[in-house]
Amino acid sequence: MRIALAALVLAGLALGACAPIAVNSMEHATRALEPRAELEETIERYTSDVRYGRIDEAAERVEPALQGRFKAKARALADVRFTDSRLDTLTFAPDRKSAEAVVVYRGYWLSSPFEREIRVVQHWRQQRSFDWILEPDLDALLAGPGQSQPPASPAR
């Protein structure tokens, strides 16, 4: 009886130890089958980091050769308050290893109460399995509410 109980306990422990491996393997398999969900999550993290001024975190998702330039230009967004951001469209290349996303930001300069909307086209490519990297269009982001001068007041 004790031997049977010990065998049952050992079998349970062995199954329990294998479960995280199986779940982890299943997660990777699911992510490989669903690059859209993985990329949407990456875009959401990047967009949120930009929106809330977490430039160093956002830069981690930028093409390594462009990270320094990205950080320097993105610091110009310090006087901008983004009120909203959303993924508008996401289009994959036929090989599903690159994609183009259109993200819409809404925001305003601290010196101007007028909210504006800007659309930014983001070019993403899969660097390694499960890793998406951005080749940013920094000028497009800065051309919105983050331009060098606050937007002019609307004509009355």
HUDA-V444320 format. One line per field, one symbol per residue. phi: phi as a letter, one per 40 degrees, with the letter a starting at -180 (. if undefined). A space follows every 50 residues. Layout:
phi=???
This chain:
phi=.cccccccccccccccccdccccccccccccccbcccccdcccccccccc dcgcccccccccddcbcccdcccccccccbbccaaaccbabccdcgbaab bbbbbbaacccbcccbbbbbcbbbaccbdgbbbbbcbcccccccccccbd cccccc
